[in-house]
Amino acid sequence: MLKPARILTFKCANCSKAVKVFLQKVSACSHIQPYQGICACGEVKRHATGNKAAVESYLQANDDGWMHHH
């Protein structure tokens, strides 16, 4: 099985600069691979791959306390 990339780069929605997001630590399951980073302008960027419901939950979370549960 391929491992997910640890760092991805996106364009910031706020200032259009490049922002790097880093793979976050979660449980050992492969249901979701969440990423998060902060642009130089202060905008938080989230991205995730995996199970559709888990990805939507992560992207809609408004804090750093998001946890993946089975």
KETIBA-935011 format. One record per atom (N, C-alpha, C): residue number from 0; chain; x, y, z. Coordinates in Angstrom, 2 decimals, padded with zeros to 5 digits, always signed. Example, Ala and Ser with C-alpha at 12.3 -4.5 7.8 and 13.67 -1.06 7.14 Angstrom:
# residues 2
<r i="0" ch="A" x="+013.19" y="-005.69" z="+007.80"/>
<r i="0" ch="A" x="+012.30" y="-004.50" z="+007.80"/>
<r i="0" ch="A" x="+013.20" y="-003.30" z="+007.80"/>
<r i="1" ch="A" x="+012.85" y="-002.25" z="+007.08"/>
<r i="1" ch="A" x="+013.67" y="-001.06" z="+007.14"/>
<r i="1" ch="A" x="+012.90" y="+000.03" z="+007.87"/>
//
This chain:
# residues 70
<r i="0" ch="A" x="+000.83" y="-001.17" z="+000.00"/>
<r i="0" ch="A" x="+000.00" y="+000.00" z="+000.00"/>
<r i="0" ch="A" x="+000.89" y="+001.25" z="+000.00"/>
<r i="1" ch="A" x="+000.51" y="+002.24" z="-000.78"/>
<r i="1" ch="A" x="+001.27" y="+003.48" z="-000.84"/>
<r i="1" ch="A" x="+001.00" y="+004.35" z="+000.38"/>
<r i="2" ch="A" x="+002.03" y="+004.97" z="+000.88"/>
<r i="2" ch="A" x="+001.87" y="+005.89" z="+002.01"/>
<r i="2" ch="A" x="+001.46" y="+007.25" z="+001.46"/>
<r i="3" ch="A" x="+000.61" y="+007.98" z="+002.19"/>
<r i="3" ch="A" x="+000.22" y="+009.31" z="+001.74"/>
<r i="3" ch="A" x="+001.41" y="+010.28" z="+001.83"/>
<r i="4" ch="A" x="+001.38" y="+011.30" z="+000.98"/>
<r i="4" ch="A" x="+002.42" y="+012.33" z="+001.04"/>
<r i="4" ch="A" x="+002.35" y="+013.03" z="+002.39"/>
<r i="5" ch="A" x="+003.49" y="+013.40" z="+002.94"/>
<r i="5" ch="A" x="+003.51" y="+014.07" z="+004.25"/>
<r i="5" ch="A" x="+003.28" y="+015.57" z="+004.13"/>
<r i="6" ch="A" x="+003.60" y="+016.15" z="+002.98"/>
<r i="6" ch="A" x="+003.43" y="+017.59" z="+002.77"/>
<r i="6" ch="A" x="+002.80" y="+017.82" z="+001.40"/>
<r i="7" ch="A" x="+001.74" y="+018.64" z="+001.35"/>
<r i="7" ch="A" x="+001.11" y="+019.04" z="+000.10"/>
<r i="7" ch="A" x="+001.11" y="+020.56" z="+000.05"/>
<r i="8" ch="A" x="+001.08" y="+021.12" z="-001.14"/>
<r i="8" ch="A" x="+001.07" y="+022.57" z="-001.29"/>
<r i="8" ch="A" x="-000.17" y="+023.01" z="-002.06"/>
<r i="9" ch="A" x="-000.84" y="+024.03" z="-001.54"/>
<r i="9" ch="A" x="-002.04" y="+024.59" z="-002.15"/>
<r i="9" ch="A" x="-001.91" y="+026.10" z="-002.25"/>
<r i="10" ch="A" x="-002.80" y="+026.72" z="-003.02"/>
<r i="10" ch="A" x="-002.86" y="+028.17" z="-003.09"/>
<r i="10" ch="A" x="-003.82" y="+028.64" z="-002.01"/>
<r i="11" ch="A" x="-003.41" y="+029.62" z="-001.23"/>
<r i="11" ch="A" x="-004.24" y="+030.17" z="-000.16"/>
<r i="11" ch="A" x="-005.47" y="+030.85" z="-000.77"/>
<r i="12" ch="A" x="-006.64" y="+030.56" z="-000.21"/>
<r i="12" ch="A" x="-007.89" y="+031.17" z="-000.69"/>
<r i="12" ch="A" x="-007.97" y="+032.64" z="-000.32"/>
<r i="13" ch="A" x="-007.21" y="+033.06" z="+000.69"/>
<r i="13" ch="A" x="-007.26" y="+034.43" z="+001.17"/>
<r i="13" ch="A" x="-006.30" y="+035.36" z="+000.42"/>
<r i="14" ch="A" x="-005.04" y="+034.92" z="+000.23"/>
<r i="14" ch="A" x="-004.04" y="+035.81" z="-000.35"/>
<r i="14" ch="A" x="-003.38" y="+035.26" z="-001.62"/>
<r i="15" ch="A" x="-003.73" y="+034.05" z="-002.02"/>
<r i="15" ch="A" x="-003.21" y="+033.39" z="-003.24"/>
<r i="15" ch="A" x="-001.75" y="+032.98" z="-003.17"/>
<r i="16" ch="A" x="-001.12" y="+033.06" z="-001.99"/>
<r i="16" ch="A" x="+000.26" y="+032.58" z="-001.85"/>
<r i="16" ch="A" x="+000.23" y="+031.07" z="-001.65"/>
<r i="17" ch="A" x="+001.37" y="+030.43" z="-001.84"/>
<r i="17" ch="A" x="+001.48" y="+028.99" z="-001.61"/>
<r i="17" ch="A" x="+001.46" y="+028.71" z="-000.11"/>
<r i="18" ch="A" x="+000.69" y="+027.72" z="+000.28"/>
<r i="18" ch="A" x="+000.64" y="+027.31" z="+001.68"/>
<r i="18" ch="A" x="+000.85" y="+025.80" z="+001.74"/>
<r i="19" ch="A" x="+001.76" y="+025.36" z="+002.61"/>
<r i="19" ch="A" x="+002.04" y="+023.94" z="+002.78"/>
<r i="19" ch="A" x="+001.17" y="+023.38" z="+003.89"/>
<r i="20" ch="A" x="+000.58" y="+022.22" z="+003.63"/>
<r i="20" ch="A" x="-000.19" y="+021.52" z="+004.66"/>
<r i="20" ch="A" x="+000.54" y="+020.22" z="+004.98"/>
<r i="21" ch="A" x="+000.51" y="+019.85" z="+006.24"/>
<r i="21" ch="A" x="+001.26" y="+018.71" z="+006.73"/>
<r i="21" ch="A" x="+000.31" y="+017.61" z="+007.19"/>
<r i="22" ch="A" x="+000.66" y="+016.36" z="+006.91"/>
<r i="22" ch="A" x="-000.13" y="+015.22" z="+007.34"/>
<r i="22" ch="A" x="-000.20" y="+015.20" z="+008.85"/>
<r i="23" ch="A" x="-001.42" y="+015.12" z="+009.39"/>
<r i="23" ch="A" x="-001.63" y="+015.12" z="+010.84"/>
<r i="23" ch="A" x="-001.63" y="+013.68" z="+011.35"/>
<r i="24" ch="A" x="-001.22" y="+013.49" z="+012.59"/>
<r i="24" ch="A" x="-001.25" y="+012.15" z="+013.19"/>
<r i="24" ch="A" x="-002.67" y="+011.79" z="+013.56"/>
<r i="25" ch="A" x="-003.08" y="+010.60" z="+013.15"/>
<r i="25" ch="A" x="-004.39" y="+010.06" z="+013.52"/>
<r i="25" ch="A" x="-004.19" y="+008.59" z="+013.85"/>
<r i="26" ch="A" x="-005.28" y="+007.88" z="+014.06"/>
<r i="26" ch="A" x="-005.17" y="+006.46" z="+014.34"/>
<r i="26" ch="A" x="-004.54" y="+005.75" z="+013.15"/>
<r i="27" ch="A" x="-004.16" y="+004.51" z="+013.33"/>
<r i="27" ch="A" x="-003.46" y="+003.75" z="+012.30"/>
<r i="27" ch="A" x="-004.37" y="+003.35" z="+011.14"/>
<r i="28" ch="A" x="-005.65" y="+003.69" z="+011.18"/>
<r i="28" ch="A" x="-006.56" y="+003.29" z="+010.11"/>
<r i="28" ch="A" x="-006.31" y="+004.09" z="+008.84"/>
<r i="29" ch="A" x="-006.82" y="+003.59" z="+007.75"/>
<r i="29" ch="A" x="-006.61" y="+004.27" z="+006.47"/>
<r i="29" ch="A" x="-007.88" y="+004.97" z="+005.99"/>
<r i="30" ch="A" x="-008.86" y="+005.20" z="+006.89"/>
<r i="30" ch="A" x="-010.12" y="+005.83" z="+006.51"/>
<r i="30" ch="A" x="-009.93" y="+007.29" z="+006.10"/>
<r i="31" ch="A" x="-008.96" y="+007.96" z="+006.71"/>
<r i="31" ch="A" x="-008.76" y="+009.39" z="+006.43"/>
<r i="31" ch="A" x="-007.30" y="+009.76" z="+006.65"/>
<r i="32" ch="A" x="-006.81" y="+010.64" z="+005.78"/>
<r i="32" ch="A" x="-005.48" y="+011.22" z="+005.94"/>
<r i="32" ch="A" x="-005.68" y="+012.74" z="+005.98"/>
<r i="33" ch="A" x="-005.78" y="+013.32" z="+007.19"/>
<r i="33" ch="A" x="-006.02" y="+014.77" z="+007.31"/>
<r i="33" ch="A" x="-004.72" y="+015.57" z="+007.24"/>
<r i="34" ch="A" x="-004.81" y="+016.73" z="+006.61"/>
<r i="34" ch="A" x="-003.68" y="+017.65" z="+006.48"/>
<r i="34" ch="A" x="-004.11" y="+019.00" z="+007.02"/>
<r i="35" ch="A" x="-003.16" y="+019.76" z="+007.56"/>
<r i="35" ch="A" x="-003.44" y="+021.12" z="+008.00"/>
<r i="35" ch="A" x="-002.19" y="+021.96" z="+007.94"/>
<r i="36" ch="A" x="-002.37" y="+023.22" z="+007.62"/>
<r i="36" ch="A" x="-001.26" y="+024.17" z="+007.60"/>
<r i="36" ch="A" x="-001.79" y="+025.57" z="+007.79"/>
<r i="37" ch="A" x="-000.89" y="+026.50" z="+008.03"/>
<r i="37" ch="A" x="-001.27" y="+027.90" z="+008.21"/>
<r i="37" ch="A" x="-000.45" y="+028.74" z="+007.24"/>
<r i="38" ch="A" x="-001.13" y="+029.54" z="+006.44"/>
<r i="38" ch="A" x="-000.48" y="+030.43" z="+005.50"/>
<r i="38" ch="A" x="+000.23" y="+031.56" z="+006.25"/>
<r i="39" ch="A" x="+001.16" y="+032.21" z="+005.59"/>
<r i="39" ch="A" x="+001.87" y="+033.35" z="+006.18"/>
<r i="39" ch="A" x="+000.89" y="+034.47" z="+006.55"/>
<r i="40" ch="A" x="-000.26" y="+034.54" z="+005.86"/>
<r i="40" ch="A" x="-001.25" y="+035.58" z="+006.16"/>
<r i="40" ch="A" x="-002.12" y="+035.20" z="+007.37"/>
<r i="41" ch="A" x="-001.95" y="+033.98" z="+007.90"/>
<r i="41" ch="A" x="-002.71" y="+033.55" z="+009.06"/>
<r i="41" ch="A" x="-003.91" y="+032.67" z="+008.75"/>
<r i="42" ch="A" x="-004.23" y="+032.49" z="+007.49"/>
<r i="42" ch="A" x="-005.37" y="+031.66" z="+007.09"/>
<r i="42" ch="A" x="-005.04" y="+030.17" z="+007.30"/>
<r i="43" ch="A" x="-005.94" y="+029.44" z="+007.97"/>
<r i="43" ch="A" x="-005.76" y="+028.01" z="+008.18"/>
<r i="43" ch="A" x="-006.27" y="+027.27" z="+006.94"/>
<r i="44" ch="A" x="-005.47" y="+026.33" z="+006.45"/>
<r i="44" ch="A" x="-005.85" y="+025.52" z="+005.29"/>
<r i="44" ch="A" x="-005.94" y="+024.07" z="+005.73"/>
<r i="45" ch="A" x="-007.07" y="+023.44" z="+005.46"/>
<r i="45" ch="A" x="-007.27" y="+022.03" z="+005.76"/>
<r i="45" ch="A" x="-007.54" y="+021.27" z="+004.47"/>
<r i="46" ch="A" x="-007.08" y="+020.04" z="+004.43"/>
<r i="46" ch="A" x="-007.30" y="+019.15" z="+003.30"/>
<r i="46" ch="A" x="-007.33" y="+017.74" z="+003.86"/>
<r i="47" ch="A" x="-008.03" y="+016.85" z="+003.20"/>
<r i="47" ch="A" x="-008.05" y="+015.45" z="+003.64"/>
<r i="47" ch="A" x="-008.39" y="+014.56" z="+002.47"/>
<r i="48" ch="A" x="-007.93" y="+013.32" z="+002.55"/>
<r i="48" ch="A" x="-008.30" y="+012.30" z="+001.59"/>
<r i="48" ch="A" x="-008.81" y="+011.10" z="+002.36"/>
<r i="49" ch="A" x="-009.62" y="+010.29" z="+001.71"/>
<r i="49" ch="A" x="-010.12" y="+009.08" z="+002.36"/>
<r i="49" ch="A" x="-011.63" y="+008.99" z="+002.34"/>
<r i="50" ch="A" x="-012.20" y="+008.39" z="+003.38"/>
<r i="50" ch="A" x="-013.63" y="+008.18" z="+003.51"/>
<r i="50" ch="A" x="-014.38" y="+009.51" z="+003.41"/>
<r i="51" ch="A" x="-015.38" y="+009.58" z="+002.52"/>
<r i="51" ch="A" x="-016.08" y="+010.83" z="+002.25"/>
<r i="51" ch="A" x="-016.67" y="+011.47" z="+003.51"/>
<r i="52" ch="A" x="-017.34" y="+010.69" z="+004.35"/>
<r i="52" ch="A" x="-017.96" y="+011.24" z="+005.56"/>
<r i="52" ch="A" x="-016.90" y="+011.75" z="+006.53"/>
<r i="53" ch="A" x="-015.81" y="+011.02" z="+006.69"/>
<r i="53" ch="A" x="-014.74" y="+011.45" z="+007.60"/>
<r i="53" ch="A" x="-014.07" y="+012.72" z="+007.08"/>
<r i="54" ch="A" x="-013.87" y="+012.81" z="+005.76"/>
<r i="54" ch="A" x="-013.26" y="+014.02" z="+005.16"/>
<r i="54" ch="A" x="-014.17" y="+015.22" z="+005.38"/>
<r i="55" ch="A" x="-015.48" y="+015.07" z="+005.13"/>
<r i="55" ch="A" x="-016.41" y="+016.18" z="+005.33"/>
<r i="55" ch="A" x="-016.44" y="+016.63" z="+006.78"/>
<r i="56" ch="A" x="-016.41" y="+015.69" z="+007.71"/>
<r i="56" ch="A" x="-016.39" y="+016.03" z="+009.14"/>
<r i="56" ch="A" x="-015.14" y="+016.83" z="+009.48"/>
<r i="57" ch="A" x="-014.00" y="+016.40" z="+008.98"/>
<r i="57" ch="A" x="-012.74" y="+017.10" z="+009.25"/>
<r i="57" ch="A" x="-012.74" y="+018.51" z="+008.67"/>
<r i="58" ch="A" x="-013.19" y="+018.65" z="+007.42"/>
<r i="58" ch="A" x="-013.16" y="+019.95" z="+006.76"/>
<r i="58" ch="A" x="-014.14" y="+020.94" z="+007.39"/>
<r i="59" ch="A" x="-015.22" y="+020.44" z="+008.00"/>
<r i="59" ch="A" x="-016.21" y="+021.31" z="+008.63"/>
<r i="59" ch="A" x="-015.87" y="+021.66" z="+010.08"/>
<r i="60" ch="A" x="-014.92" y="+020.95" z="+010.68"/>
<r i="60" ch="A" x="-014.54" y="+021.21" z="+012.07"/>
<r i="60" ch="A" x="-013.91" y="+022.60" z="+012.16"/>
<r i="61" ch="A" x="-014.27" y="+023.33" z="+013.21"/>
<r i="61" ch="A" x="-013.77" y="+024.69" z="+013.37"/>
<r i="61" ch="A" x="-012.66" y="+024.82" z="+014.39"/>
<r i="62" ch="A" x="-012.14" y="+023.69" z="+014.88"/>
<r i="62" ch="A" x="-011.09" y="+023.77" z="+015.88"/>
<r i="62" ch="A" x="-010.07" y="+022.66" z="+015.68"/>
<r i="63" ch="A" x="-009.03" y="+022.67" z="+016.48"/>
<r i="63" ch="A" x="-007.98" y="+021.67" z="+016.38"/>
<r i="63" ch="A" x="-008.31" y="+020.41" z="+017.17"/>
<r i="64" ch="A" x="-009.49" y="+020.35" z="+017.77"/>
<r i="64" ch="A" x="-009.86" y="+019.22" z="+018.60"/>
<r i="64" ch="A" x="-010.52" y="+018.08" z="+017.84"/>
<r i="65" ch="A" x="-010.55" y="+018.14" z="+016.51"/>
<r i="65" ch="A" x="-011.19" y="+017.09" z="+015.72"/>
<r i="65" ch="A" x="-010.51" y="+015.75" z="+015.97"/>
<r i="66" ch="A" x="-011.32" y="+014.72" z="+016.17"/>
<r i="66" ch="A" x="-010.80" y="+013.38" z="+016.39"/>
<r i="66" ch="A" x="-011.51" y="+012.42" z="+015.45"/>
<r i="67" ch="A" x="-010.79" y="+011.47" z="+014.92"/>
<r i="67" ch="A" x="-011.39" y="+010.44" z="+014.07"/>
<r i="67" ch="A" x="-011.83" y="+009.28" z="+014.93"/>
<r i="68" ch="A" x="-013.11" y="+008.90" z="+014.82"/>
<r i="68" ch="A" x="-013.65" y="+007.80" z="+015.60"/>
<r i="68" ch="A" x="-014.25" y="+006.76" z="+014.67"/>
<r i="69" ch="A" x="-014.23" y="+005.52" z="+015.12"/>
<r i="69" ch="A" x="-014.87" y="+004.42" z="+014.38"/>
<r i="69" ch="A" x="-016.21" y="+004.15" z="+014.98"/>
//
